[in-house]
Amino acid sequence: MLGQNKLRYCGVISLICGFVSLFIMSEISKFLLKHKFSQGNETQRYHYANYTRKKMATNAYDHEKPTFVLILAYMRSGSSFTGDLIQHHPDVFYRFEPLYNLKRRYTKAKNISNDMIINDEEYTQRQVEVLKKWFTCNLTSYNAEVFMERGLKTRQYTLCVRSKKKTKIQRAKCLQQLIQACQQSKLRVIKTIRVSINSISEYFIETPNFKIIHLIRDPRAIGFSRRKLVLNSKRHYDRLCPLMTDDLKAGSKLRPQSRYRILRYETVAENPFTSMQDIYKFIGIKPTFESIGHLYLDTHSDTSVEKAFGTTRQNSTQTANQWRLGVTKDYVQEMNDNCADFYLLTDYYKADISHIKDITKPLRAKENGTFFRLSKI
């Protein structure tokens, strides 16, 4: 009799587990079908414009202090892809390159080239002010709309402004909606290639809920990618390694180090799902069906080449190594001469052209985990 009861009990438990599994699989299928996913087809198309956001984070987080996350990166370092990986979580408010207009206005006012690296105190102060405004949702005086469409929530402000008459009342309503979306988000994330570690170190130290993800990439890949976009690309990649080296050294001095992480783009490209889990853990959130589904679509799209500000990759590992087939011997030698200190600091190999052309050979030491730790400072 006791044995029969146990069997009945086990049967009921199995039946419940079966129904739960079917429900979960049904929800996943609905999500994937909604975004035109078809099992077995490795070249999926994600229609970004048709994406409908989930309900914004609820007021359950109102009593918690939001986390500020800065993705500090460099032009063509994979920052758009990395930022997109984070922003598809419903608790995230994401701002793409808010310092773009500041630099253009400042260089124009000072009559200097927009291509120059600016280190003066006045500019640094203005940079921090802009970052603070976005992190604290203090956007009452904000008017510019550049790159707003790159954020899933900031895009709504652009659509609101464009769909209505640009009267002060209508703009105020649109802006209020933007502020509300920001305030209701547990995480406020900014991605920028226009700030240095030294510029924000003081703000970092005095703000306990501020975290930095410092994104780096093989400088030979960055330089090669920049040659397609920048007229004076040689000057860009000549100063790239000294700039990244200075930032890494400054980053090693930040305290506490528990709020600062170094991330290689190659690691994200080669292990996107593991990287997502570790990045999410660092910033204090957990992956959702939504964020996992979008990451799959982003890394299995029908986009075969890396584009300017692109966030989709046909195969993220293949894209990360595509540059190796296009470089020349002279270019590799020049980059190796300029970047010896950076290689030593970050465990990238000072490889010759034959090594680089052989994609089966690694260009960096094997890392232990998603985040990279400096050991030579």
LINFENGI-V857372 format. One record per residue. N is the residue number from 0. RES is the residue in one small letter. PSI is psi in radians with two decimals (999 if undefined). Layout:
# LINFENGI-V857372
{{N	RES	PSI} {N	RES	PSI}}
This chain:
# LINFENGI-V857372
{{0	m	-0.77} {1	l	-0.66} {2	g	-0.67} {3	q	-0.69} {4	n	-0.72} {5	k	-0.73} {6	l	-0.77} {7	r	-0.75} {8	y	-0.81} {9	c	-0.65} {10	g	-0.72} {11	v	-0.79} {12	i	-0.77} {13	s	-0.72} {14	l	-0.75} {15	i	-0.81} {16	c	-0.65} {17	g	-0.77} {18	f	-0.71} {19	v	-0.77} {20	s	-0.75} {21	l	-0.68} {22	f	-0.79} {23	i	-0.80} {24	m	-0.64} {25	s	-0.77} {26	e	-0.73} {27	i	-0.76} {28	s	-0.74} {29	k	-0.75} {30	f	-0.83} {31	l	-0.69} {32	l	-0.62} {33	k	-0.58} {34	h	0.46} {35	k	0.70} {36	f	2.36} {37	s	2.10} {38	q	2.35} {39	g	-0.23} {40	n	1.96} {41	e	-0.01} {42	t	1.45} {43	q	2.58} {44	r	2.17} {45	y	2.02} {46	h	1.62} {47	y	-0.70} {48	a	-0.42} {49	n	0.08} {50	y	2.30} {51	t	2.14} {52	r	2.59} {53	k	2.95} {54	k	2.38} {55	m	2.80} {56	a	2.42} {57	t	3.08} {58	n	0.06} {59	a	-0.40} {60	y	-0.01} {61	d	-0.56} {62	h	-0.19} {63	e	2.60} {64	k	2.22} {65	p	2.71} {66	t	2.31} {67	f	2.25} {68	v	2.18} {69	l	2.12} {70	i	1.79} {71	l	2.07} {72	a	-2.92} {73	y	2.68} {74	m	2.20} {75	r	0.50} {76	s	0.10} {77	g	0.34} {78	s	-0.60} {79	s	-0.74} {80	f	-0.77} {81	t	-0.74} {82	g	-0.68} {83	d	-0.60} {84	l	-0.65} {85	i	-0.70} {86	q	-0.19} {87	h	0.09} {88	h	2.35} {89	p	-0.31} {90	d	0.03} {91	v	2.32} {92	f	2.07} {93	y	2.26} {94	r	2.17} {95	f	2.04} {96	e	1.07} {97	p	-0.21} {98	l	0.02} {99	y	-0.91} {100	n	-0.64} {101	l	-0.81} {102	k	-0.70} {103	r	-0.78} {104	r	-0.70} {105	y	-0.79} {106	t	-0.59} {107	k	-0.74} {108	a	-0.62} {109	k	-0.04} {110	n	0.83} {111	i	2.87} {112	s	2.40} {113	n	-0.24} {114	d	-0.16} {115	m	2.67} {116	i	2.15} {117	i	2.25} {118	n	0.14} {119	d	2.76} {120	e	-0.66} {121	e	-0.79} {122	y	-0.72} {123	t	-0.74} {124	q	-0.72} {125	r	-0.65} {126	q	-0.86} {127	v	-0.67} {128	e	-0.74} {129	v	-0.79} {130	l	-0.74} {131	k	-0.72} {132	k	-0.76} {133	w	-0.69} {134	f	-0.62} {135	t	0.06} {136	c	0.45} {137	n	1.30} {138	l	0.36} {139	t	-0.43} {140	s	0.28} {141	y	2.27} {142	n	-0.54} {143	a	2.67} {144	e	0.16} {145	v	2.25} {146	f	0.15} {147	m	-0.49} {148	e	-0.18} {149	r	-0.19} {150	g	2.43} {151	l	-0.57} {152	k	-0.64} {153	t	-0.45} {154	r	-0.57} {155	q	-0.55} {156	y	-0.78} {157	t	-0.78} {158	l	-0.67} {159	c	-0.80} {160	v	-0.71} {161	r	-0.43} {162	s	-0.16} {163	k	2.85} {164	k	2.42} {165	k	0.96} {166	t	2.85} {167	k	-0.66} {168	i	-0.80} {169	q	-0.73} {170	r	-0.64} {171	a	-0.69} {172	k	-0.74} {173	c	-0.76} {174	l	-0.64} {175	q	-0.67} {176	q	-0.68} {177	l	-0.79} {178	i	-0.72} {179	q	-0.76} {180	a	-0.68} {181	c	-0.85} {182	q	-0.51} {183	q	-0.01} {184	s	2.30} {185	k	-0.62} {186	l	2.35} {187	r	2.00} {188	v	2.31} {189	i	2.31} {190	k	2.22} {191	t	2.56} {192	i	0.22} {193	r	0.55} {194	v	2.66} {195	s	2.85} {196	i	-0.75} {197	n	-0.59} {198	s	-0.52} {199	i	0.07} {200	s	-0.73} {201	e	-0.77} {202	y	-0.68} {203	f	-0.81} {204	i	-0.67} {205	e	-0.02} {206	t	1.69} {207	p	-0.30} {208	n	0.40} {209	f	2.17} {210	k	2.60} {211	i	2.27} {212	i	1.93} {213	h	1.83} {214	l	2.19} {215	i	2.89} {216	r	2.77} {217	d	2.10} {218	p	-0.44} {219	r	-0.61} {220	a	-0.74} {221	i	-0.87} {222	g	-0.74} {223	f	-0.71} {224	s	-0.64} {225	r	-0.50} {226	r	-0.43} {227	k	-0.32} {228	l	-0.51} {229	v	2.29} {230	l	-0.87} {231	n	1.04} {232	s	-0.50} {233	k	-0.76} {234	r	-0.59} {235	h	-0.88} {236	y	-0.21} {237	d	-0.63} {238	r	-0.03} {239	l	-0.92} {240	c	-0.76} {241	p	-0.66} {242	l	-0.83} {243	m	-0.67} {244	t	-0.78} {245	d	-0.74} {246	d	-0.71} {247	l	-0.71} {248	k	-0.71} {249	a	-0.67} {250	g	-0.58} {251	s	-0.30} {252	k	-0.12} {253	l	2.48} {254	r	2.33} {255	p	2.61} {256	q	-0.30} {257	s	-0.26} {258	r	0.19} {259	y	2.26} {260	r	2.48} {261	i	2.27} {262	l	2.24} {263	r	2.37} {264	y	-0.66} {265	e	-0.66} {266	t	-0.74} {267	v	-0.74} {268	a	-0.65} {269	e	-0.51} {270	n	1.15} {271	p	-0.66} {272	f	-0.70} {273	t	-0.73} {274	s	-0.73} {275	m	-0.81} {276	q	-0.77} {277	d	-0.69} {278	i	-0.80} {279	y	-0.70} {280	k	-0.72} {281	f	-0.70} {282	i	-0.07} {283	g	0.50} {284	i	2.99} {285	k	2.54} {286	p	2.55} {287	t	2.93} {288	f	-0.67} {289	e	-0.90} {290	s	-0.64} {291	i	-0.75} {292	g	-0.74} {293	h	-0.61} {294	l	-0.71} {295	y	-0.81} {296	l	-0.65} {297	d	-0.54} {298	t	0.01} {299	h	0.73} {300	s	3.14} {301	d	0.29} {302	t	2.01} {303	s	-0.21} {304	v	2.76} {305	e	2.15} {306	k	2.90} {307	a	2.25} {308	f	0.43} {309	g	2.60} {310	t	-0.06} {311	t	2.56} {312	r	2.27} {313	q	-0.78} {314	n	1.96} {315	s	-0.64} {316	t	-0.76} {317	q	-0.74} {318	t	-0.70} {319	a	-0.44} {320	n	0.01} {321	q	-0.61} {322	w	-0.47} {323	r	-0.43} {324	l	-0.24} {325	g	-0.17} {326	v	2.75} {327	t	2.90} {328	k	-0.74} {329	d	-0.72} {330	y	-0.80} {331	v	-0.74} {332	q	-0.74} {333	e	-0.77} {334	m	-0.69} {335	n	-0.66} {336	d	-0.68} {337	n	-0.39} {338	c	0.30} {339	a	-0.77} {340	d	-0.70} {341	f	-0.75} {342	y	-0.80} {343	l	-0.65} {344	l	-0.59} {345	t	0.06} {346	d	0.45} {347	y	2.57} {348	y	2.42} {349	k	1.33} {350	a	2.65} {351	d	3.11} {352	i	-0.65} {353	s	-0.65} {354	h	-0.78} {355	i	-0.70} {356	k	-0.39} {357	d	1.69} {358	i	-0.28} {359	t	-0.26} {360	k	2.34} {361	p	2.71} {362	l	0.16} {363	r	2.75} {364	a	2.63} {365	k	2.23} {366	e	2.74} {367	n	1.49} {368	g	3.11} {369	t	-0.76} {370	f	2.52} {371	f	2.42} {372	r	2.25} {373	l	2.41} {374	s	-0.01} {375	k	0.41} {376	i	999}}
